[in-house]
């Protein structure tokens, strides 16, 4: 049994993560968390739904990076008009991520946060040299992919932190 809360603002998320720590799990799309809850692999005291955070649903070009907010679904990114020219590896990988129904709910940041080594998105994050912008009550910090993913299903994200956005370097087809 766990409590369920829907966050309306990023500051609410950070406050609850600071209070609950390891006893909280973030729910963005649920592609990984729901299965883990069903199998009793995680037993949080609080499931905090961040899927409705209005200011965190963005895909934007910023200098030489593509920035992806924490509530952007895999389908959102897949239908982004600049995907093929800005992130061709992700454009080729996304159709292989689960089924369309899971891509409609699963988030880019959630998949990277889950850090499943058999999943396409954490692999793309590592191969492209992405960065994770982590947010907590202490402020923000940026970790490169090789610093962020520290093992199988394990990241350097502290219990009171969340991925606020991912940054991927823009790349052209055939680069890298």
Buried (B, 14 or more C-beta within 10 A) or exposed (E): EEEEBEBEEBEBBBBBBBEBEEBBBBBBBBBBBEEBBEEEEEEBEBBBBBBEBEEBBEBEEEEEBBBBBBBBBBBBBBEBEEBEEBBBBBBBBBEEBBEEEBBBBBBBBBBBBBBBEEBBBBBBBBEBBBBBBBBBEEEEBEBBBEEBBEEEBEBBBBEBBBBBBBBBBBBEEEEE
